[in-house]
Structures are given as C-alpha cells and as structure tokens.
Amino acid sequence: MKLLIFLLFIGILGACTSHKKVAKKGTINTIINIPQPIFTLEKTPCYGTCPSYKVFVFDNDSLTYEGMRHVAKEGKLSKKLPKGTINQLVKKFREENFFKFQNQYTSNVSDFPTTYISFTDMGITKKIMDYYNAPESLKQLENLISDLVKNEVEIKK
C-alpha cells in the first residue's frame, strides 16, 4: 500500500514537472518599452470656470492629456511632441531647483483651484501641491507645462 502511494506521489510530481517544462518552452520573452512620465500637471476645478485637466509628459517625447471641465478640448488624447521639448523642460526644472521647493503651498482661503505638479529626474520624483501662495519661480514652471498644453493640444488640431 505504501509503495502504491509512493508511486502515485512520484507520478503526480513527474506530471507537474513536465508541465513546467512545456510552459517554459512555449514562453516568449518580450521586453516592452513602456514610457515613463517625466512631468505631470493636474489642475483641479473650482466653483467657477477654472480649467480642469491632467497632462502627463513622457520620456519618449509624447504627452497624454485629459481635459475635464472648462477647457478648449475635453476628453483624452495622446500626442507626439517636437524633438527636444523634453530636454528643454528638464533643463529648466533643474535650473530652478524643483526639488528644493516645499511639498505644498496652501492656505485656509477657499475656492481656488489646486495645481499638482511633479517632476522625475534620475529616478527621483517630487510632487508638489500648489493651492495658494507658491513662489513665482514654481508658477513659471507650472506655466511651462500649461503652455505646452495650450500650444500642442488646445490650439493645434
């Protein structure tokens, strides 16, 4: 009886092992190059007509945009950017020492839109919440991404 159970156990193990070998032979190894976002910008709604959208700017010179409210184009779209756009933005964000800014700028004031901006450089990501009273140099960086949206998404067809 013990011999029968032992043989049955070995048979089951052998069957499992052969399945694994077949699965390995049939497996195709593929490397998928998924673009990584370098910059993100999100503008939240307010009680008025503040534009509300999200934009992701990727390391492969493309962007993904989602317009939600009070924008020229609502919905999602992806677009290829002119060559060198990402490099210019990275250079500007580095010059302004993006990583030195505070993580949030806020106040008890109500009904302002919030801007979330992030930058990834050499594997490090920083995200900043700008609700109120952010430094002008941070506002200028936000405007660089906003202008990119205006020029590449809203104006161009």
C-alpha positions as a Markdown table, in Angstrom:
| # | Residue | x | y | z |
|---|---|---|---|---|
| 1 | Met | 0.0 | 0.0 | 0.0 |
| 2 | Lys | 2.8 | 2.4 | 0.9 |
| 3 | Leu | 4.5 | 1.5 | -2.3 |
| 4 | Leu | 1.4 | 2.3 | -4.3 |
| 5 | Ile | 1.0 | 5.7 | -2.6 |
| 6 | Phe | 4.7 | 6.5 | -3.1 |
| 7 | Leu | 4.4 | 5.6 | -6.9 |
| 8 | Leu | 1.3 | 7.7 | -7.2 |
| 9 | Phe | 3.1 | 10.6 | -5.5 |
| 10 | Ile | 6.1 | 10.3 | -7.9 |
| 11 | Gly | 3.7 | 10.1 | -10.8 |
| 12 | Ile | 2.0 | 13.4 | -9.8 |
| 13 | Leu | 5.3 | 15.1 | -9.3 |
| 14 | Gly | 6.5 | 14.0 | -12.6 |
| 15 | Ala | 3.4 | 15.2 | -14.3 |
| 16 | Cys | 3.8 | 18.7 | -12.7 |
| 17 | Thr | 7.4 | 18.8 | -13.7 |
| 18 | Ser | 6.7 | 18.0 | -17.3 |
| 19 | His | 4.0 | 20.7 | -17.4 |
| 20 | Lys | 6.5 | 23.3 | -16.2 |
| 21 | Lys | 9.0 | 22.3 | -18.9 |
| 22 | Val | 6.3 | 22.6 | -21.6 |
| 23 | Ala | 5.3 | 26.0 | -20.3 |
| 24 | Lys | 8.9 | 27.2 | -20.3 |
| 25 | Lys | 9.4 | 26.0 | -23.9 |
| 26 | Gly | 6.2 | 27.8 | -25.0 |
| 27 | Thr | 7.0 | 31.1 | -23.2 |
| 28 | Ile | 8.1 | 34.0 | -25.4 |
| 29 | Asn | 10.2 | 36.6 | -23.6 |
| 30 | Thr | 9.4 | 40.1 | -24.7 |
| 31 | Ile | 10.7 | 43.3 | -23.5 |
| 32 | Ile | 8.1 | 46.1 | -23.5 |
| 33 | Asn | 9.4 | 49.6 | -23.5 |
| 34 | Ile | 6.8 | 51.5 | -21.5 |
| 35 | Pro | 7.4 | 55.3 | -21.5 |
| 36 | Gln | 7.8 | 56.9 | -18.1 |
| 37 | Pro | 6.2 | 60.2 | -17.2 |
| 38 | Ile | 8.8 | 62.9 | -16.6 |
| 39 | Phe | 6.3 | 65.6 | -15.8 |
| 40 | Thr | 2.7 | 65.6 | -14.6 |
| 41 | Leu | 0.4 | 68.6 | -14.1 |
| 42 | Glu | -3.1 | 68.5 | -12.8 |
| 43 | Lys | -5.4 | 71.4 | -12.5 |
| 44 | Thr | -8.5 | 70.8 | -10.3 |
| 45 | Pro | -11.8 | 72.5 | -10.7 |
| 46 | Cys | -13.1 | 75.4 | -8.6 |
| 47 | Tyr | -16.7 | 76.7 | -8.1 |
| 48 | Gly | -16.3 | 78.9 | -11.1 |
| 49 | Thr | -14.9 | 78.3 | -14.6 |
| 50 | Cys | -11.4 | 77.2 | -13.7 |
| 51 | Pro | -9.9 | 74.9 | -16.3 |
| 52 | Ser | -9.6 | 71.3 | -15.1 |
| 53 | Tyr | -7.3 | 68.9 | -16.8 |
| 54 | Lys | -4.4 | 66.4 | -16.4 |
| 55 | Val | -1.3 | 66.1 | -18.5 |
| 56 | Phe | 1.5 | 63.5 | -18.5 |
| 57 | Val | 4.7 | 64.3 | -20.4 |
| 58 | Phe | 6.7 | 61.2 | -21.1 |
| 59 | Asp | 10.4 | 60.4 | -21.7 |
| 60 | Asn | 9.7 | 59.4 | -25.3 |
| 61 | Asp | 8.7 | 63.0 | -26.3 |
| 62 | Ser | 4.9 | 62.4 | -26.1 |
| 63 | Leu | 2.1 | 63.6 | -23.8 |
| 64 | Thr | -1.2 | 62.3 | -22.7 |
| 65 | Tyr | -3.9 | 64.8 | -21.9 |
| 66 | Glu | -7.3 | 64.5 | -20.3 |
| 67 | Gly | -9.5 | 67.6 | -20.4 |
| 68 | Met | -12.3 | 67.6 | -17.9 |
| 69 | Arg | -14.0 | 71.0 | -17.4 |
| 70 | His | -13.8 | 74.5 | -18.9 |
| 71 | Val | -11.1 | 73.6 | -21.4 |
| 72 | Ala | -10.8 | 74.0 | -25.1 |
| 73 | Lys | -10.7 | 70.2 | -25.6 |
| 74 | Glu | -12.5 | 67.8 | -23.4 |
| 75 | Gly | -11.6 | 64.1 | -23.3 |
| 76 | Lys | -8.4 | 62.1 | -23.7 |
| 77 | Leu | -5.7 | 62.3 | -26.3 |
| 78 | Ser | -2.1 | 61.5 | -26.9 |
| 79 | Lys | 0.4 | 63.5 | -28.9 |
| 80 | Lys | 4.0 | 63.3 | -30.1 |
| 81 | Leu | 5.9 | 66.4 | -29.1 |
| 82 | Pro | 8.6 | 68.3 | -31.2 |
| 83 | Lys | 12.0 | 66.8 | -30.7 |
| 84 | Gly | 14.0 | 68.4 | -27.9 |
| 85 | Thr | 10.9 | 69.6 | -25.9 |
| 86 | Ile | 11.6 | 67.2 | -23.0 |
| 87 | Asn | 15.2 | 68.2 | -22.8 |
| 88 | Gln | 14.4 | 71.9 | -22.7 |
| 89 | Leu | 11.9 | 71.3 | -19.9 |
| 90 | Val | 14.2 | 69.1 | -17.9 |
| 91 | Lys | 16.9 | 71.8 | -18.2 |
| 92 | Lys | 14.6 | 74.5 | -16.9 |
| 93 | Phe | 13.3 | 72.4 | -14.0 |
| 94 | Arg | 16.9 | 71.6 | -13.0 |
| 95 | Glu | 17.9 | 75.3 | -13.2 |
| 96 | Glu | 15.0 | 76.3 | -10.9 |
| 97 | Asn | 15.9 | 73.6 | -8.4 |
| 98 | Phe | 12.5 | 71.9 | -8.5 |
| 99 | Phe | 13.4 | 69.5 | -5.7 |
| 100 | Lys | 14.1 | 72.4 | -3.3 |
| 101 | Phe | 10.5 | 73.7 | -3.3 |
| 102 | Gln | 8.2 | 72.8 | -0.4 |
| 103 | Asn | 5.9 | 69.8 | -0.9 |
| 104 | Gln | 2.8 | 72.0 | -0.6 |
| 105 | Tyr | 1.7 | 75.6 | -0.7 |
| 106 | Thr | -1.7 | 76.1 | 0.9 |
| 107 | Ser | -3.9 | 78.3 | 3.0 |
| 108 | Asn | -7.4 | 78.5 | 4.6 |
| 109 | Val | -8.6 | 80.5 | 1.7 |
| 110 | Ser | -11.4 | 78.8 | -0.2 |
| 111 | Asp | -12.4 | 78.2 | -3.8 |
| 112 | Phe | -9.1 | 78.3 | -5.5 |
| 113 | Pro | -8.1 | 75.6 | -7.9 |
| 114 | Thr | -5.3 | 73.3 | -6.9 |
| 115 | Thr | -2.3 | 72.6 | -9.2 |
| 116 | Tyr | -0.4 | 69.4 | -8.7 |
| 117 | Ile | 2.9 | 69.3 | -10.5 |
| 118 | Ser | 5.6 | 66.5 | -10.5 |
| 119 | Phe | 9.0 | 66.1 | -12.0 |
| 120 | Thr | 11.0 | 62.8 | -12.2 |
| 121 | Asp | 14.8 | 63.2 | -12.6 |
| 122 | Met | 17.3 | 60.4 | -12.4 |
| 123 | Gly | 14.7 | 58.1 | -10.8 |
| 124 | Ile | 13.6 | 60.6 | -8.1 |
| 125 | Thr | 10.1 | 62.0 | -8.2 |
| 126 | Lys | 8.8 | 65.0 | -6.4 |
| 127 | Lys | 5.1 | 66.1 | -6.4 |
| 128 | Ile | 4.0 | 69.5 | -5.2 |
| 129 | Met | 0.6 | 70.7 | -4.3 |
| 130 | Asp | 0.1 | 74.4 | -5.1 |
| 131 | Tyr | -3.2 | 75.7 | -3.7 |
| 132 | Tyr | -2.1 | 79.2 | -2.6 |
| 133 | Asn | 0.9 | 81.4 | -2.4 |
| 134 | Ala | 3.5 | 79.4 | -4.2 |
| 135 | Pro | 6.7 | 81.1 | -5.3 |
| 136 | Glu | 6.7 | 82.8 | -8.6 |
| 137 | Ser | 9.5 | 80.5 | -9.9 |
| 138 | Leu | 7.3 | 77.5 | -9.3 |
| 139 | Lys | 4.4 | 79.2 | -11.0 |
| 140 | Gln | 6.6 | 79.8 | -14.0 |
| 141 | Leu | 7.4 | 76.0 | -14.2 |
| 142 | Glu | 3.7 | 75.3 | -14.0 |
| 143 | Asn | 3.1 | 77.7 | -16.8 |
| 144 | Leu | 5.7 | 75.9 | -19.0 |
| 145 | Ile | 3.6 | 72.7 | -18.8 |
| 146 | Ser | 0.3 | 74.7 | -19.2 |
| 147 | Asp | 1.7 | 76.5 | -22.2 |
| 148 | Leu | 2.7 | 73.1 | -23.7 |
| 149 | Val | -0.9 | 72.0 | -23.3 |
| 150 | Lys | -2.2 | 75.2 | -24.9 |
| 151 | Asn | 0.3 | 75.1 | -27.8 |
| 152 | Glu | 0.2 | 71.3 | -28.5 |
| 153 | Val | -3.3 | 70.3 | -27.5 |
| 154 | Glu | -5.7 | 73.2 | -27.5 |
| 155 | Ile | -4.5 | 75.3 | -30.4 |
| 156 | Lys | -3.3 | 72.6 | -32.8 |
| 157 | Lys | -5.8 | 70.3 | -34.4 |
